[in-house]
Amino acid sequence: MTGTPYFVSMFESLLVACLFVAAAGCASLQPPSAVEQVSVDFSQIAGRIRAIHGVNGGPISNGENPDLRPWFRQAGFPAVRLHDSRWPSPDVVDIHTIFPLAHLDADDPRNYTFAKTDDYIKGIIDTGAKVVFRLGESIETHGTQYHINPPEDMDKFARVCVNIMRHYNEGWANGLHYGIEYWEVWNEPENRWMWTGTREQYFTLYEKVARALKSQDPNIKVGGPSFANPNDRPDGWARSFLAHCRNRHVPLDFFSFHCYLGDVVNRCRFVRKLLDEYGFSKTESHLNEFRYVRSWKGRHPDDPADFVNVPAWMALGTNSVGASYAVSALIRLQDEPVDMTNYYSADTSVWGMFGPFGLRTPVFHGYRAFQELVKRPRRAVMTVTGNAKAPSQVLAGLAENNQSAAVVLSTFRSEPGTRTITLRGLPWNGASRVESLMVDETHALEPLPARIGSDAAGATTVTVDLAPDVICLIRIAPSATARPEDASQ
């Protein structure tokens, strides 16, 4: 749905405001004092809005799950990482599903089963997203750990990885020519549910796979290790891994890591500092798993005291709290040293932003709102004043053709109340068409009542009443434009 349009000029603003308030049944024409004042100047451009809103998990599977490709296209996910893809799409991506009999000849195409993974990856390619191919296995948290053990023959494992890359990039074994750029070696090797070997065994595995892949194609990017919680301990995994790669000149085109607890900005700054310290100043930094987690208590039913909290714990990652957190992170990370983020996850698993039957959660609609900024990538200069203890996160962008603009606010952990957004320097003459939309538990990027007016200098003002933990999208275009979203191209 689209928001209610408003046409505003200097001379019409008072009349429009009065009509709007009357229609809304408000008792007074005087809006309450604003919790925050946002001033956006579209005549001043400060760089570009970065499309860093990647995800984990593809849009289709070989089971009974819905086809999510239309929603992936709508949200414009720039990158899809393939980890834990078997939940809920079994028999794809993991090494043991593609090369199931490890004792067979790694160079014989007959020993590979690519078909299901081919279909899975094609679903991603169809949406226009880049693929980040995780070479390894999905998590095994309980019972027998079948596949997360160190390979008996690491050289052979590396050869299998090379042939998988050849299949998707060079057409090997009746394959494709997708040009997949990013190849990640394993996931969370410091996690006992992801790797049963030692750190030295993982370092050996990473080195063999990275060298083999780069030898086959120097133009691809190889990285890892997707550390769950990189830390600054001198004897920790992160420093040991970087020292190993530096000392042995092992390729490391991107360094991947996660953040579930703690501040994403601090985590990204720390990783960048660590990479630079070890001489990897050109290595990309990928926050390739994150979501809102208040604590780790309550996520498992095996603790009777927390069992009642499991549904609520899972819901926090995808409801309006999780959505406002994710969008707030995407806004805050615009100026931070990170090259890509990947929300965990964008499938129909219990972790996914799509529920059963493809039900779209607030997180998905929050990513839709962020994509509205990506479509208007010229970043406008802006200031936010008031509400100093818990300010909203705000980002504004202008379309390349100067025919549309957008502002996104996230009130994660912020105060309830009114926000007044002043829109200066719009690059067209005459009236503007304004739409205000909201994401919360009951609004799926749907109309939000707004008071439209102008300040003493004639700039358009938009005043909205927002609760904590919601997302507000404001779209602006010349009044002659059919709809603001149509003017973004």
N, C-alpha and C positions, 0 to 999 in steps of 0.2 A: 504494500500500500504506500501511497505517497502522502505527505503532509498537506494540511490545508494551506493553499497559497495565499500570499498577501502581496498587494501592490502598493508600494510606498514611494512617495515623493515628499519634498519639503513641505508642500502645501497641503498634501492629503493626510499627513501622518496623524494629526490630531483626530480627524474624522474617522480614520481607520481604527485608531486605538479605541475610540468611543464605541464604535459599532461592534468591535470584537468583544469588549468587556460586557456590553449589553447582551450580546448573544450568549456569552458564557454564564450569564445570570449573576454576575458579580455585583456586590452592593456598592462598590466605590470605584471611581475612575482613577484613584490615586494608588499606584502599585506600592507594595511594602518596600522598605529599605533593602537594598541588595546585600547579600552575604559577600558576594564577590563582584568586582567590576573587571570585565575583560575588554581590552581595547585592541582591535586588530586593524593594522594599516596595510591594505593590499597594494598600496603604491610603493611599498618597500619590500623587496624580496630578499630573503636571507637563505639562499641555498635551495636544496631540493628535499622533498619529503621522501624518505627511503622506504621502499617496499620490503620490509623485514618480517612480514607476518606469515612465515612458513608454518608448516604443520608436520606431524607424524601421521602416517597411515593413508592409504589410498582410498579412492571413492567407490570401487567395486570389488566384489569378491566372487568366488565360485560357489558360494552357498546361497541362502535365501535372503541375504541382505539386500536392501534397496540400492539402486543406482544413484549415487550422490554426485555424479558429474555436473549436473546443472547447478548445484549449490556450490561446488568447488569453483566453477566459473564465476558465479555471482560474487563470491568472496575474494576472488583473484589471488588465491594462495600462490606465492611466487616459487616456493620450493616445498617438496614433499619428501620427507626422510622415511626410509624403509626400515623401521625397527619394530619388533613385536607385531609384525604384519599378520602373523598367524592368528592373532586375537583381534578380530573374529574371522580372519580369512585363512583357513588352514592350508598347509602344503604349498606355501609360496615363500620366496625370497631366501629363507634360511638355507645354509649350505647343505644340510642333510636332506632337504627336500629337492634340491636341484641335482646334487651328486650323492644319491642315497647309499651307494655301496662303495665305501672308501677304499676297498682293496682293489678295485678295478682300475683300468688304464685311464689316467686323467686326460689323455689326448684323444680318446675315442668318443666322438659325438654320441654314439649309441648309449653311452653310460650316463647321459644327462637327461633330466626330465624338466624341460624348460616351459612346457605349454601353459601351465597355470600361472607361472610368474610372468610369462609373456602377456597374458590377458590382464593380469593385475597392473603391470607397468603401463600397458597401452591405455588403461583407464586414466592414469595420471597424465600421460603425454597428451591425451585428448583434451585435457583442461588447460593446456598451455603452461603448466608448472614444470620446473626443473626437478629432476630426480636426484636424491642423495642416496646412493645404494650402500646400505650397511652390509658388509661382508662378515657374516658370523651367524649367531643363533639368537633366538628369542629367550626371554627370561624363563627360568625354571625355579619357582619359589618353594615348592614342597615335594616331598617324596624323592624318588630316584631322579638323579640329574643325568639325563641321557646324552645331551648334546653340547653342554657347556664346558666340556673337558678339553685340555690341550690336545691338538691333533697328534696322533702317533708319528706321522710323517709330515713335518711342517713344510718341507720343500714341495711335497705333493699338494698340500693344502694351498700353498701359494700358486701352484700351477692351475689348480681348479679355479682360484679367484681370477687369474689371468684369462682363462677360457670363458668364464662368465662375462667378463668385460668384453672379450672379443665377440661373444654372441650378441651383446646389445649394441656394440659400437662398430663392429667390423663385419657383421653378417655371418660369423662362424656358426656352423651347425644349423643351417637354415635360419639364421638369426636376423637381427635388425640393424639399422644404422641410426640409432637414436642420438649418438654423440653425448652420452651421459658423462658429465664432467667430474662429479664428486663421488669418490669411492672411500668409504669409511671402514676401518679395520676394527671390528668387534664393538662392544658396548660395555661400559662400566666393568673393566677387568678387576677393579678393586672390590667388586661386589661378589660375595660368595654365592649369590644366586645367578651370577652371570659368568663366572670363571672359577674353576676349581684348582687351577694351577698357581704357580708362583708368579711374582712380578717379573722375574727374569725370563720365565717361559713366555709371558706375554710380550715382553720387549723383543725377544727373538722372533716370535710370530709376526709382530708388527713390522720389524725390519725386513724379514723375508718377503712378506706380501707387498710392502711398499716398494722395495727395490724391483721386484718382479713386475709389478704393474707399470712403474715408471720406465722400466726397460722396454716393455712392450709399446707404451705410448707416453712419451715425455710430456705431452700436452694436457693430460688429465690431471686432476688434483687428488692427492691421497692424503688422508688424515685420520684422526682419532684423538684420544681413545674413548671419548664420551664419558669422562670422569663424572661420577655422581656428585662429588663434593671436593673439587680441587682445593688443597689447603697449602699453607706456607711452612709446614714442618720440613726441616732440612732433610729428613730421611723419608719423607712422604712419597707417595706414588707420583705426584705431579712433577716435583723437582727431579726425581730419579729418572722419569721417562724423558724429560727434556734434556737432562744431562746425557742420557744414552744417545738420543738422536743427535745432539750437538757433537759429542765426542766421536761418534762413528759416522757422521755426515749422512744420517738417514733422512730421506725425504719427509717433510712435514709441511704440506701446503695449507692445511687447516687444522686447527686444534679445537676439539669439540668438548663441551661440558654441559652440566645440568644445574638447575636451581629450582628447588621446591621449597626449601626453607631459607630464609635470609633475603637480603635485598638484591634484586637483579642488577642494579646499577653498580653496587659495590663488587659483586661477583665478576661482572664484566671488566671493571677497572683492574681488579686484582689479576685476572687472567692475562690481560694485555700487558700489564707490568711484568708479569712472570715471563711471558714470551719474549719481550724486549730484553729482559735481563739475560736470557740464555741465547741471545743472538738471533731470535726468530722474528725480527721486526717486520718481515714481509709475510709472515704466516697469518692467514685469516683466523678470526675468532668466531666460533659458532656456538651460541647458546641453543643447543638442539633438543632440549627437553625443559619445559617449564609449565607451570600452572599454579593456581592458588591452592596452597596447603597451609592451614592454620597450625597444625601439628600432625605428627604421625600417629597419635593415639586415635583409636576408633575406626581404623580402616580394616581390621580383621575380626571375624566373628569368633576366633578362638580365645579371646579374652572376654569372659562373660560380662565383666563390668562395662565393657565398651560395645557389646554387640548391638545394643539399641541405637548406638550412634552411627553405625555403618552407613545407612542410607543418607543421613544428613551429611556425613563426612564426604561421601562421593559427590553429593549434590553441590557442595561448595565449589567444586572445580568447574562447574558448568552453569550455575545459576547466575543471577545478576551480580552477586559478589565476585564470582570467578570471572565474569565477563568484564566488569569494571576494572578489576585487577589487571587482566590481560591487556586491555586497551590502554590503561594507564602505563603499563610497562612498555608497550610499543611507542607511546609518546615520549616517555622519559629516556628511552634508549636511542632516540633520534640523534642525540649529540654525544653518544657514548661509543667507546671503541669496540663495537661488536658488528659483525658483517651480516649475520642472519640469526633469526630466532625460529624455533619450531615448537609450537604449542603441542602438548601431549594430551589428547590426540584428536584426529579428525576422522574418526570412524564410528562404528556403532557399538564398540566395546563399552564396558562400564566407565572407562576413562574418557570416552569420546564426546565431542561436542554435538554429535548426532545420537539421539536415543534410539530405542527400538523402532523399526519401520522407518527410520530416517527422520524421526522427530527432531526439529531444529531447536537447539537450546539458546539461551541468551548469549553464550560465548560466540556461537556462530553469527548471530545478528550483530554482536559487537565487532567482529571481524568484517562484516559487511559494511559497517559504518566506517571503519578504518580504510577500507578499500575506496570509499568515496573521497578520502583525502589523496590516496595514491593516484586516482584519476585526475586530481587537481594538484600536481606535484610541486608547483612553485610556492615555496614556503613563505608565508607572510610574517612580517614582524609583528609581535604582539606582546602585551603585558597583562599580568593578572595581579590585582591588588585586593586586599581584604582577606579574611579567613586564613591568617598566617599560620595557624597551628596545623591545619589540614587542607591545603589548597587543592582545588581541582587541577587535573592535568588537562591542558588545552593545546590544540594544534590547529592551524588554519592553512589552507592552500588555495591557489588560484590556478584555473585551467590554462593550458598552453595558449588557447585561442582567446583568452580574456573574456569569455562569455559565461563563465560560471565560477563560483567560489564555494568553499565549504569550511565549516568550523566543527570540530569534535571536542566535546568535554566529557571527561570521566570523573565522577565524584567518589571514587573509591576511598573509603574511610574519611570522607569529607563531612561537612556539616550540612544539615538540611537548610533550605531557604532559597531565596531568589538569586539569580545570576543575571546581570545586565551585560549584554555583549554589544559593544559599539563597533560598527563596521565602517571604517574610513577608507578613502582612496579606491573605491570600486572603479574599475576601468571602463565604465560606460556612463552615458548621460541619461537622465530621466529616472523614472520609477524603477524599483527593483521588485522582483518576485521572491518571497522568502518562505521557506518551508522549515518547520521544526519537527523533528522526529525523536523518539525515545526508545531505549532498550531497558526493560526491567523484567520483572516476573510475568507481567501481563501485556507488555507492549513489545512486539517483535519488529522494531524499527518502524513504529507507527506514529500517527499524529500526536503531537504534544501541544497543548494550548500555550500560546505565546502572546505577549503584548508588544506590538510593533509601533515604533514611534521614531523620533529623531531628536538629536541633541541641539544645543544652541547653534552649532556650526553647520547644521543640516545633515549630519551623518546619521545613517539608519541605526536604530537601537532595537535590540531584541531582548526582552525580559522573560525569563522562564523560571518556574518554581521547580526545584529539583530536590529529591530525597537523596540520602547517601547511597552509594553503590549503584548508580545508574549511569547510562551513557546517553548523551544528547548530541544529535547531529543537526546542524543548521546548514541548509543549502540556499544559495543566493544566485540569481540570474537576472538579466534584464527582463522587464515585464513582458516584452514582446515574445520572449522565448516560451515555447509550449510548456516545458517543465524544466527546472534546474538541472535534473540529471541528464536531460537530453543535450544540454549545453556543455557537458564536460568533455566531449570528444573533440 
